[in-house]
Amino acid sequence: MQERYYDIDRYDVSDAIREKHRSQAESVLSKTEYGQLIGGEWVESTSGETGPAIDPTTGETLATVQIGTKEDVDKAVEAAQDALDGTWGQLSPRQRAEKLEEIVERLEDAQTDIAKLDSLEAGKPNMHSRFVDSEVLLEQFRYFAALARTANEGRAVPSGEDKRIVTRREPYGVVGAISAWNFPAMFVAWKLGPALAAGNTVVFKPASKAVLSSLEIIRICDRVLPPGTVNIVTGPGGEVGSAISTHEDVNKVTLTGSKGAGVATITNAAPTITPVSVELGGKSPNIIFPDADLEKALEGTLVSIFFNSGQQCTAGSRLFLHEDIKDEFLDMLTDRIEDLQVGDPLAPMTDIGPMIDHEHQAEVLDYIEGAIADGATVLTGHVDDETVAGKEASDTAGAPFVQPTVLTDVDDDATVACEEVFGPVLTVLEWSDRDEVIERANNTDFGLAGAVWTQDLNDAHEVAAALEAGTVWVNTYNDLLEPAPHGGYKESGMGRELAEEALDDYSQTKTVNINLGDIPKF
């Protein structure tokens, strides 16, 4: 059976909340029992087992999904190869682009429902899933639909009169894509957009904790694409994910997830030298200079750590405040946090929804309790079972919420300042010297993102250049709506997504060297 992540007995949610969630689920789910898509057919798993997709706000089952197996992956890979050898592989770049454009049109019609699915199953505030996640989903498909027309273009290499050297960009073949639970719908586009634009076929595995929006999006894709072009196998990473990353007929693997999942995937793919790209965790620095526009920096800080309830790899979880503005900024931050709405993710003004499940809630609270034991001060947020300057809605009691928490008096080497908490927990660190803060910001195993807040362009450019991170925002945070390369340094991963550079991770270059003259004698 699928692992149980929710303590159902803890829920004391109001009847009104339960009824609202049931009603919304009925309106957006195409079915209550989902199969797996393999070769254009929705089929049951060879295991014969199913598991629940659970609403973390109410603890109720939204639908049942298949618990996939290695045998299911084998069938999906075979179907993907058949599509590659068949109809999909015969389409021209223009025809592939037209298929992706049609997917965009259908997704636009389903955008609101997809956003609600992520709010129901992943606890995402609907304001975020509707106006951020689903917009990025559409933009990624639009962008790679445009790139598909030229995705396989090569170039002519300057050579002598008797030679013609050209390059070709060719798809890898069957791509195994393994996704994460924190942005379920969005990650489908991150993987499928460039993979399909380059001409590959895909076997997709969504995270077990949030599968419904992925199933619905791929159902839409399947109505447009030749059978087997995209397949989806649901189930635990230990079996389904491992079966994908070890499969000798999978030609490329891409994963978004934890460092542990990334290491396992790279290790699994090593014996067959299968190319792997991974986007993993982060411990991003958010550096505020004394000349910064503090109002803008405040709003950016809130987005950096509390968006998606802190369950984001790019979270600006280390807030570096210059000593000259630290007290003023913390006063502003405390006042704003008091205004944040924590509660039902379907409510229009909710800022912070529940954690993905009680297991993850416990992990986040353990970090807070450990920090307190090490001498940290809770400026706002959780202290044992109570909260400071936080409001928790009584009609969602028992759901796995964590209050927005700010910790001061934290050392750089404290566990909470070094490890990825993956929740709404911010550590505050004071600085005074620019070179010193750069060194401290870089003193981490991660390198996914970072931010600088200053009105001095010289400081902005020099600090951005010095930070060891794949993305550095200046006077903004988490701006991923415009297609720009996204990926990590160090243990935050390898490879790039979201932009044209992603095509390099989903295609391989072939050189064709044509001799038009004589062959020199040996």
C-alpha positions as CSV (number, residue, x, y, z in Angstrom):
1,M,0.0,0.0,0.0
2,Q,1.0,3.6,-0.5
3,E,2.7,5.2,2.5
4,R,0.3,7.2,4.7
5,Y,1.4,10.8,5.2
6,Y,-1.6,12.2,7.0
7,D,-2.8,11.7,10.6
8,I,-6.5,11.6,9.8
9,D,-7.5,11.5,13.5
10,R,-6.0,15.0,14.1
11,Y,-8.4,16.8,11.8
12,D,-11.1,19.0,13.3
13,V,-12.1,20.9,10.2
14,S,-15.4,22.7,10.0
15,D,-18.3,21.2,8.1
16,A,-18.3,24.3,5.9
17,I,-14.7,23.8,4.8
18,R,-15.2,20.1,4.2
19,E,-18.3,20.8,2.0
20,K,-16.5,23.5,0.1
21,H,-13.6,21.3,-0.7
22,R,-15.8,18.3,-1.7
23,S,-17.8,20.6,-4.0
24,Q,-14.7,22.0,-5.6
25,A,-13.2,18.6,-6.1
26,E,-16.3,17.3,-7.8
27,S,-16.3,20.3,-10.2
28,V,-12.6,19.9,-11.3
29,L,-11.9,16.2,-11.2
30,S,-12.6,14.3,-14.4
31,K,-12.8,11.1,-12.5
32,T,-12.3,9.7,-9.0
33,E,-10.3,6.6,-10.0
34,Y,-7.3,7.3,-12.2
35,G,-5.4,4.9,-14.2
36,Q,-1.9,5.2,-15.7
37,L,-1.4,6.5,-19.3
38,I,0.7,4.0,-21.3
39,G,0.7,4.0,-25.0
40,G,-2.4,6.1,-25.3
41,E,-4.5,3.9,-23.0
42,W,-5.5,4.5,-19.4
43,V,-4.7,1.2,-17.6
44,E,-4.4,-0.2,-14.1
45,S,-1.1,-1.0,-12.5
46,T,0.3,-4.5,-12.8
47,S,0.4,-4.4,-9.0
48,G,-3.4,-4.2,-8.8
49,E,-2.9,-1.7,-6.0
50,T,-4.2,1.9,-5.6
51,G,-3.6,4.6,-3.1
52,P,-5.4,7.8,-2.1
53,A,-4.8,11.3,-3.3
54,I,-5.5,13.2,-0.1
55,D,-6.6,16.8,0.6
56,P,-4.2,18.1,3.3
57,T,-6.7,20.7,4.4
58,T,-9.4,18.3,5.3
59,G,-7.8,14.9,5.3
60,E,-10.3,13.5,2.9
61,T,-9.6,11.4,-0.1
62,L,-10.0,13.3,-3.4
63,A,-9.4,10.3,-5.7
64,T,-7.5,7.1,-6.0
65,V,-4.4,6.6,-8.1
66,Q,-2.4,3.6,-9.3
67,I,0.6,2.3,-7.4
68,G,2.9,1.7,-10.3
69,T,5.7,-0.9,-10.6
70,K,8.8,-1.6,-12.6
71,E,6.7,-3.6,-15.1
72,D,4.5,-0.6,-15.7
73,V,7.7,1.5,-16.4
74,D,8.9,-1.2,-18.8
75,K,5.6,-0.9,-20.7
76,A,5.7,2.9,-20.7
77,V,9.2,2.9,-22.0
78,E,8.3,0.5,-24.8
79,A,5.3,2.7,-25.7
80,A,7.5,5.8,-25.8
81,Q,10.0,4.1,-28.1
82,D,7.2,2.9,-30.4
83,A,6.0,6.5,-30.6
84,L,9.5,7.7,-31.3
85,D,9.9,5.2,-34.1
86,G,6.4,5.9,-35.4
87,T,4.2,8.9,-35.8
88,W,5.8,11.4,-33.3
89,G,9.3,10.7,-34.6
90,Q,8.2,11.4,-38.2
91,L,6.7,14.8,-37.4
92,S,8.6,17.8,-38.7
93,P,9.7,20.6,-36.2
94,R,6.8,22.7,-37.5
95,Q,4.3,19.9,-36.9
96,R,5.6,19.4,-33.4
97,A,5.2,23.1,-32.8
98,E,1.6,23.0,-33.9
99,K,0.9,20.1,-31.5
100,L,2.4,22.1,-28.6
101,E,0.4,25.1,-29.6
102,E,-2.8,23.1,-29.6
103,I,-1.9,21.8,-26.1
104,V,-1.6,25.5,-25.0
105,E,-5.1,26.3,-26.3
106,R,-6.6,23.3,-24.4
107,L,-4.7,24.2,-21.2
108,E,-5.9,27.7,-21.3
109,D,-9.5,26.4,-21.2
110,A,-8.6,24.2,-18.2
111,Q,-6.3,26.7,-16.4
112,T,-8.7,27.6,-13.5
113,D,-9.5,23.9,-12.8
114,I,-5.8,22.9,-12.8
115,A,-5.0,25.6,-10.3
116,K,-7.8,24.5,-8.0
117,L,-6.5,20.9,-8.2
118,D,-3.1,22.0,-6.8
119,S,-4.9,24.0,-4.1
120,L,-6.9,20.9,-3.1
121,E,-4.2,18.3,-3.2
122,A,-1.0,20.3,-2.5
123,G,-2.6,22.9,-0.2
124,K,-1.4,25.8,-2.4
125,P,-3.2,29.1,-1.8
126,N,-5.4,29.4,-4.9
127,M,-4.2,33.0,-5.4
128,H,-0.7,31.6,-6.0
129,S,-1.7,28.5,-8.0
130,R,-4.0,30.5,-10.2
131,F,-2.0,33.6,-10.9
132,V,1.6,32.3,-10.7
133,D,1.9,28.5,-11.1
134,S,-0.7,28.1,-13.9
135,E,0.6,31.1,-15.7
136,V,4.2,29.7,-15.7
137,L,2.7,26.4,-16.9
138,L,1.1,28.1,-19.9
139,E,4.1,30.3,-20.6
140,Q,6.5,27.3,-20.7
141,F,4.4,25.5,-23.2
142,R,4.0,28.6,-25.3
143,Y,7.7,29.3,-25.2
144,F,8.8,25.8,-26.2
145,A,6.1,25.6,-28.8
146,A,7.8,28.6,-30.4
147,L,11.2,27.1,-30.0
148,A,10.1,23.8,-31.4
149,R,10.3,25.1,-35.0
150,T,14.1,25.7,-34.7
151,A,14.9,23.2,-31.9
152,N,16.8,20.9,-34.2
153,E,18.6,23.5,-36.3
154,G,22.3,23.0,-36.5
155,R,25.0,25.3,-37.8
156,A,27.6,25.3,-40.6
157,V,31.2,25.1,-39.3
158,P,33.7,27.2,-41.3
159,S,36.0,24.8,-43.2
160,G,38.2,24.5,-46.3
161,E,37.0,24.5,-49.9
162,D,36.9,20.7,-50.1
163,K,34.9,20.2,-46.9
164,R,31.4,20.9,-45.6
165,I,30.9,20.5,-41.9
166,V,27.5,20.9,-40.4
167,T,26.0,20.1,-37.0
168,R,22.6,18.5,-36.2
169,R,20.7,18.7,-33.0
170,E,18.9,15.5,-32.4
171,P,16.6,14.3,-29.6
172,Y,18.0,11.8,-27.1
173,G,15.0,9.5,-27.5
174,V,13.0,8.4,-24.5
175,V,13.2,10.8,-21.6
176,G,12.4,9.7,-18.1
177,A,11.1,12.7,-16.1
178,I,10.7,12.6,-12.4
179,S,8.9,15.5,-10.7
180,A,8.4,17.0,-7.2
181,W,5.3,17.7,-5.2
182,N,5.7,21.4,-4.4
183,F,4.8,22.7,-7.9
184,P,3.0,19.8,-9.4
185,A,1.3,21.4,-12.4
186,M,4.2,23.8,-13.2
187,F,6.8,21.1,-13.3
188,V,4.9,19.2,-16.0
189,A,5.6,22.1,-18.3
190,W,9.2,22.4,-17.2
191,K,9.8,18.8,-18.2
192,L,7.5,18.2,-21.2
193,G,7.9,21.6,-22.9
194,P,11.6,21.3,-23.8
195,A,11.6,17.5,-24.1
196,L,8.8,17.5,-26.7
197,A,10.1,20.6,-28.5
198,A,13.4,18.7,-29.1
199,G,11.5,15.7,-30.5
200,N,11.8,13.3,-27.5
201,T,9.0,11.1,-26.1
202,V,8.5,11.0,-22.3
203,V,7.7,8.7,-19.4
204,F,6.6,11.0,-16.6
205,K,6.5,10.2,-12.9
206,P,4.8,12.8,-10.7
207,A,5.5,12.9,-7.0
208,S,3.4,10.5,-4.9
209,K,2.2,13.3,-2.7
210,A,0.6,15.4,-5.5
211,V,-0.4,13.6,-8.7
212,L,-3.9,14.9,-9.8
213,S,-3.0,18.0,-11.7
214,S,-0.2,16.1,-13.5
215,L,-2.7,13.4,-14.5
216,E,-5.2,16.0,-15.8
217,I,-2.5,17.9,-17.8
218,I,-1.2,14.8,-19.4
219,R,-4.7,13.7,-20.2
220,I,-5.0,16.9,-22.1
221,C,-1.7,16.4,-23.8
222,D,-2.7,12.8,-24.8
223,R,-5.7,14.1,-26.7
224,V,-3.4,16.1,-29.0
225,L,-0.2,13.9,-29.3
226,P,0.2,10.5,-31.0
227,P,-0.3,7.6,-28.6
228,G,2.8,6.9,-26.5
229,T,4.4,10.3,-27.0
230,V,3.7,11.1,-23.3
231,N,3.1,8.4,-20.7
232,I,2.6,8.7,-17.0
233,V,3.3,6.1,-14.3
234,T,2.3,7.0,-10.7
235,G,3.8,5.4,-7.7
236,P,6.6,5.6,-5.1
237,G,10.0,7.0,-6.1
238,G,11.8,4.0,-4.6
239,E,10.2,1.7,-7.2
240,V,8.9,3.8,-10.1
241,G,11.6,6.5,-10.0
242,S,14.3,3.9,-9.7
243,A,12.9,1.8,-12.5
244,I,13.0,4.9,-14.8
245,S,16.6,6.0,-13.8
246,T,18.0,2.5,-14.2
247,H,16.2,1.6,-17.4
248,E,18.6,0.8,-20.2
249,D,16.2,2.1,-22.8
250,V,15.7,5.5,-21.2
251,N,18.1,7.8,-23.0
252,K,17.9,10.8,-20.7
253,V,16.7,11.4,-17.1
254,T,15.6,14.6,-15.6
255,L,14.6,15.1,-11.9
256,T,13.4,17.9,-9.7
257,G,13.5,16.9,-6.0
258,S,15.7,16.6,-2.9
259,K,19.5,16.1,-2.8
260,G,18.9,12.5,-1.7
261,A,16.7,11.9,-4.7
262,G,19.2,13.5,-7.0
263,V,22.1,11.4,-5.7
264,A,20.0,8.2,-6.1
265,T,19.0,9.2,-9.6
266,I,22.6,10.0,-10.7
267,T,23.9,6.8,-9.2
268,N,21.2,4.7,-10.8
269,A,21.9,6.2,-14.2
270,A,25.7,5.8,-13.9
271,P,26.1,2.2,-15.1
272,T,24.5,3.0,-18.5
273,I,26.1,6.5,-18.7
274,T,22.6,8.0,-19.1
275,P,22.7,11.8,-19.2
276,V,21.0,13.3,-16.1
277,S,19.9,16.8,-15.2
278,V,18.7,17.6,-11.7
279,E,17.3,20.6,-9.9
280,L,17.6,20.1,-6.2
281,G,17.5,22.0,-3.0
282,G,18.6,25.4,-1.9
283,K,19.5,27.6,1.0
284,S,19.4,30.9,-0.7
285,P,20.8,34.2,0.7
286,N,18.6,37.3,0.6
287,I,20.9,40.3,1.1
288,I,19.5,43.7,2.0
289,F,21.8,46.7,1.8
290,P,21.3,49.9,3.9
291,D,20.3,51.9,0.8
292,A,17.7,49.5,-0.4
293,D,14.0,50.5,-0.8
294,L,12.9,48.8,2.3
295,E,9.2,48.6,1.3
296,K,10.1,46.7,-1.9
297,A,12.7,44.6,0.0
298,L,10.0,43.8,2.6
299,E,7.5,42.5,0.0
300,G,10.3,40.6,-1.8
301,T,11.3,39.0,1.5
302,L,7.8,37.8,2.1
303,V,7.6,36.3,-1.3
304,S,11.0,34.7,-0.9
305,I,10.2,32.7,2.1
306,F,6.4,32.5,2.5
307,F,5.3,31.9,-1.1
308,N,3.9,28.4,-1.4
309,S,4.1,28.2,2.4
310,G,7.9,28.1,2.2
311,Q,7.9,24.8,0.3
312,Q,10.1,26.1,-2.5
313,C,13.7,25.2,-3.5
314,T,14.5,28.9,-4.2
315,A,13.3,30.1,-0.8
316,G,15.3,33.0,0.5
317,S,15.6,31.3,3.9
318,R,18.8,33.2,5.0
319,L,17.9,36.9,5.4
320,F,21.1,39.0,5.6
321,L,20.2,42.4,7.1
322,H,22.7,45.2,7.3
323,E,23.2,46.4,10.8
324,D,22.1,49.9,10.0
325,I,18.6,48.9,9.0
326,K,18.1,45.6,10.8
327,D,15.9,46.8,13.6
328,E,13.7,49.0,11.4
329,F,13.3,46.2,8.9
330,L,12.4,43.6,11.5
331,D,9.7,45.9,12.9
332,M,8.3,46.2,9.4
333,L,8.5,42.5,8.8
334,T,6.7,41.7,12.1
335,D,3.9,44.1,11.3
336,R,3.4,42.6,7.8
337,I,3.4,39.0,9.1
338,E,0.6,39.9,11.4
339,D,-1.5,40.6,8.4
340,L,-0.8,37.3,6.6
341,Q,-3.8,35.0,6.4
342,V,-3.1,31.4,7.3
343,G,-5.8,28.9,6.5
344,D,-8.0,27.4,3.8
345,P,-6.1,27.5,0.5
346,L,-9.4,27.9,-1.4
347,A,-10.2,31.1,0.4
348,P,-9.4,34.1,-1.9
349,M,-7.2,36.0,0.5
350,T,-5.2,33.1,2.0
351,D,-1.4,33.7,2.0
352,I,-0.2,30.5,3.6
353,G,-1.9,27.1,3.3
354,P,-1.0,23.8,5.0
355,M,2.2,21.9,4.6
356,I,1.9,19.0,2.2
357,D,1.2,16.5,5.0
358,H,1.7,16.0,8.8
359,E,5.0,14.2,8.3
360,H,6.5,17.3,6.6
361,Q,4.9,19.5,9.2
362,A,6.7,17.6,11.9
363,E,10.0,17.9,10.1
364,V,9.6,21.7,9.8
365,L,8.6,22.1,13.5
366,D,11.6,20.0,14.5
367,Y,13.9,22.5,12.8
368,I,12.2,25.4,14.8
369,E,12.4,23.5,18.1
370,G,16.0,22.6,17.4
371,A,16.8,26.3,16.7
372,I,15.1,27.4,19.9
373,A,17.1,24.8,21.9
374,D,20.3,26.2,20.3
375,G,19.5,29.7,21.6
376,A,17.5,31.2,18.7
377,T,14.8,33.8,19.5
378,V,11.4,33.5,17.8
379,L,10.5,36.9,16.6
380,T,7.2,35.6,15.2
381,G,5.8,32.2,14.6
382,H,5.8,28.8,16.4
383,V,6.9,28.3,20.0
384,D,5.9,24.8,21.0
385,D,2.2,24.6,20.4
386,E,1.6,28.3,20.6
387,T,2.2,31.1,18.2
388,V,3.7,34.6,18.5
389,A,2.1,37.4,16.3
390,G,0.4,34.7,14.2
391,K,-3.2,33.8,13.5
392,E,-4.4,30.3,12.8
393,A,-7.9,29.8,11.5
394,S,-10.0,27.7,13.8
395,D,-12.1,26.2,11.0
396,T,-9.1,24.3,9.7
397,A,-7.9,23.0,13.1
398,G,-5.8,19.8,12.9
399,A,-4.5,20.4,9.3
400,P,-0.7,20.5,9.0
401,F,-0.2,24.2,9.2
402,V,3.1,25.9,10.2
403,Q,2.9,29.6,11.2
404,P,5.2,32.0,9.3
405,T,8.2,32.0,11.6
406,V,11.2,34.4,11.9
407,L,14.2,33.4,14.0
408,T,16.8,35.8,15.2
409,D,20.0,35.2,17.3
410,V,21.0,32.4,14.9
411,D,24.6,31.6,14.1
412,D,25.7,30.9,10.5
413,D,26.6,27.3,11.3
414,A,23.3,26.5,13.1
415,T,21.4,23.6,11.6
416,V,18.4,25.8,10.7
417,A,20.7,28.2,8.9
418,C,22.5,25.4,6.9
419,E,19.9,22.8,6.0
420,E,16.9,23.2,3.8
421,V,13.9,23.5,6.0
422,F,11.4,23.6,3.2
423,G,8.8,25.5,5.2
424,P,7.9,29.1,6.2
425,V,10.9,29.6,8.4
426,L,13.2,32.5,8.0
427,T,16.6,32.9,9.8
428,V,17.9,36.5,10.2
429,L,21.6,37.1,10.0
430,E,23.3,40.5,10.6
431,W,26.1,41.9,8.5
432,S,28.2,45.1,8.1
433,D,31.0,44.4,5.5
434,R,30.2,43.7,1.9
435,D,33.0,41.2,1.3
436,E,32.2,39.4,4.5
437,V,28.5,39.0,3.6
438,I,29.4,37.6,0.2
439,E,31.7,35.1,1.8
440,R,29.0,34.1,4.3
441,A,26.3,33.9,1.7
442,N,28.5,31.5,-0.3
443,N,29.3,29.4,2.7
444,T,26.8,26.7,1.9
445,D,26.7,23.5,0.0
446,F,23.8,24.8,-2.1
447,G,23.7,27.3,-4.9
448,L,20.3,27.6,-6.5
449,A,19.4,31.2,-6.0
450,G,20.0,34.5,-4.2
451,A,19.0,38.1,-4.1
452,V,20.5,41.5,-3.6
453,W,18.5,44.6,-2.6
454,T,20.3,47.9,-3.3
455,Q,20.0,51.1,-5.3
456,D,23.7,51.1,-6.1
457,L,24.2,49.4,-9.5
458,N,27.8,48.9,-8.8
459,D,27.0,46.9,-5.6
460,A,24.3,45.0,-7.5
461,H,26.5,43.9,-10.3
462,E,29.5,43.0,-8.2
463,V,27.6,41.1,-5.6
464,A,25.5,39.3,-8.2
465,A,28.7,38.3,-10.0
466,A,30.3,37.0,-6.7
467,L,27.4,34.9,-5.5
468,E,27.7,31.2,-6.2
469,A,24.1,30.6,-7.4
470,G,22.4,29.8,-10.7
471,T,20.0,32.7,-10.4
472,V,20.5,36.0,-8.7
473,W,17.6,38.5,-8.4
474,V,18.3,42.2,-8.0
475,N,15.5,44.2,-6.3
476,T,13.0,41.3,-6.9
477,Y,12.5,37.7,-5.9
478,N,11.1,34.5,-7.4
479,D,10.5,36.1,-10.7
480,L,10.2,33.1,-13.0
481,L,7.4,34.3,-15.3
482,E,9.8,35.4,-18.0
483,P,11.7,32.5,-19.7
484,A,15.3,32.7,-18.4
485,P,17.7,29.9,-17.6
486,H,17.1,28.3,-14.2
487,G,19.3,25.8,-12.4
488,G,21.8,25.3,-9.6
489,Y,25.4,25.5,-8.7
490,K,27.1,23.1,-6.3
491,E,24.7,20.6,-4.7
492,S,21.6,22.4,-6.0
493,G,21.9,20.5,-9.3
494,M,23.1,20.6,-12.8
495,G,21.5,21.5,-16.1
496,R,19.2,24.4,-16.9
497,E,15.4,24.7,-17.4
498,L,12.8,27.3,-18.4
499,A,14.7,28.8,-21.3
500,E,16.4,28.0,-24.6
501,E,19.4,26.5,-22.7
502,A,17.1,23.7,-21.6
503,L,17.1,22.3,-25.2
504,D,20.8,21.6,-24.7
505,D,19.7,19.2,-21.9
506,Y,17.1,17.5,-24.1
507,S,19.1,17.1,-27.4
508,Q,22.5,16.0,-28.5
509,T,24.7,17.5,-31.1
510,K,26.0,15.4,-34.1
511,T,28.7,16.7,-36.4
512,V,28.5,15.7,-40.1
513,N,31.9,16.2,-41.8
514,I,31.6,15.9,-45.6
515,N,34.7,15.6,-47.7
516,L,34.3,17.0,-51.2
517,G,37.9,16.5,-52.3
518,D,40.6,13.9,-52.4
519,I,41.7,11.7,-49.5
520,P,45.3,12.2,-48.6
521,K,47.3,9.0,-48.9
522,F,48.1,7.2,-45.7
